[in-house]
Amino acid sequence: MKKLFISAALAACFGLHYAKAQTVNGVRLSEITSDYIQVKGVKRTFSDKVFISLEYGQMVPYVDDSYIKDDHGKKMEFDSALDFVNKTKNYGYELFQVFSEQTSNDSSRAVYVLKRK
């Protein structure tokens, strides 16, 4: 019985080690109560992954503060902005509108507006 308890405790520790809370500007995503949020994917240099910039009406003194970060303050990577939009269903949001934002003379990116269910 003791070995089973120790094994279960170790398995839980290893499992929780990989669980990461997602925050933006120091606020957990589960604590955001805004009716609408705006999500943009920001391409990484030399990578297929993107960082996610999330705005919900907060004051953002630096652009870096709008990125989704883990518990250690490191920017989290996602496969795409739409990948993150799909994950926001767990936070009670659904896709409301998509529009294009011009980033330079010859390129643009999708901006997703999500609405609380």
C-alpha positions as CSV (number, residue, x, y, z in Angstrom):
1,M,0.0,0.0,0.0
2,K,2.8,2.4,0.9
3,K,4.5,1.7,-2.5
4,L,1.3,2.4,-4.3
5,F,0.9,5.7,-2.5
6,I,4.5,6.8,-3.2
7,S,4.1,5.8,-6.9
8,A,0.9,7.8,-7.2
9,A,2.5,10.8,-5.6
10,L,5.5,10.7,-7.9
11,A,3.3,10.3,-11.0
12,A,1.2,13.4,-9.9
13,C,4.4,15.4,-9.4
14,F,5.7,14.6,-12.8
15,G,2.3,15.3,-14.4
16,L,2.0,18.6,-12.7
17,H,5.5,19.6,-13.7
18,Y,4.4,19.9,-17.3
19,A,1.1,21.7,-16.5
20,K,1.5,25.4,-17.2
21,A,-0.8,28.2,-16.2
22,Q,-1.3,30.8,-18.9
23,T,-1.1,34.5,-17.9
24,V,-1.2,37.8,-19.7
25,N,0.2,40.9,-18.1
26,G,0.3,38.9,-14.8
27,V,-3.3,37.9,-14.9
28,R,-4.4,34.3,-15.3
29,L,-6.5,33.7,-18.4
30,S,-9.1,32.0,-16.1
31,E,-9.5,35.2,-14.2
32,I,-10.2,37.5,-17.2
33,T,-13.9,38.6,-17.0
34,S,-14.0,40.7,-20.1
35,D,-16.9,40.1,-22.5
36,Y,-14.6,40.4,-25.5
37,I,-10.9,39.6,-26.1
38,Q,-8.7,40.2,-29.1
39,V,-6.1,37.6,-30.2
40,K,-3.2,38.0,-32.6
41,G,-0.5,35.6,-33.7
42,V,3.0,37.1,-33.7
43,K,5.5,35.1,-35.9
44,R,8.7,33.9,-34.3
45,T,12.0,34.4,-36.2
46,F,13.3,31.1,-37.7
47,S,10.3,29.1,-36.4
48,D,6.9,27.9,-37.5
49,K,5.5,28.6,-34.0
50,V,3.8,31.9,-33.0
51,F,3.5,33.9,-29.8
52,I,0.0,35.0,-28.9
53,S,-0.8,38.7,-28.1
54,L,-4.0,38.9,-26.1
55,E,-5.8,42.2,-25.3
56,Y,-8.9,42.4,-23.1
57,G,-8.8,46.2,-22.4
58,Q,-5.9,46.1,-20.0
59,M,-3.1,48.7,-19.8
60,V,-0.1,47.4,-21.6
61,P,3.0,49.6,-21.1
62,Y,5.1,47.3,-23.2
63,V,4.1,45.1,-26.1
64,D,5.8,42.2,-24.4
65,D,3.3,42.4,-21.6
66,S,0.4,41.4,-23.9
67,Y,1.9,38.0,-24.8
68,I,0.6,34.8,-23.2
69,K,3.2,33.6,-20.7
70,D,3.7,30.6,-18.4
71,D,4.2,30.5,-14.6
72,H,7.9,31.4,-15.0
73,G,7.2,34.5,-17.2
74,K,8.4,32.8,-20.4
75,K,6.4,33.5,-23.6
76,M,4.4,30.4,-24.6
77,E,4.6,29.1,-28.2
78,F,1.5,27.9,-30.1
79,D,1.2,26.2,-33.5
80,S,-1.0,29.1,-34.8
81,A,-3.3,31.8,-33.5
82,L,-6.2,29.6,-34.5
83,D,-4.8,26.8,-32.3
84,F,-5.0,29.2,-29.3
85,V,-8.5,30.3,-30.3
86,N,-9.6,26.7,-30.2
87,K,-8.1,26.4,-26.7
88,T,-10.0,29.4,-25.4
89,K,-13.2,27.4,-25.5
90,N,-12.0,26.0,-22.1
91,Y,-12.0,29.6,-20.8
92,G,-15.6,30.2,-21.9
93,Y,-15.0,32.1,-25.1
94,E,-16.1,31.5,-28.7
95,L,-15.1,33.1,-32.0
96,F,-17.1,36.3,-32.7
97,Q,-15.3,38.0,-35.6
98,V,-12.1,37.8,-37.7
99,F,-10.5,40.7,-39.5
100,S,-7.2,41.4,-41.2
101,E,-4.6,43.8,-39.8
102,Q,-1.9,45.2,-42.1
103,T,1.6,44.6,-40.7
104,S,3.7,46.1,-43.5
105,N,3.2,47.2,-47.1
106,D,2.8,43.7,-48.4
107,S,1.7,41.5,-45.5
108,S,-1.1,41.2,-43.0
109,R,-2.3,39.0,-40.2
110,A,-5.6,37.7,-38.9
111,V,-7.0,39.2,-35.7
112,Y,-9.5,37.2,-33.9
113,V,-12.2,38.7,-31.6
114,L,-13.6,36.3,-29.1
115,K,-16.9,36.7,-27.1
116,R,-17.7,35.2,-23.8
117,K,-20.4,32.6,-24.0
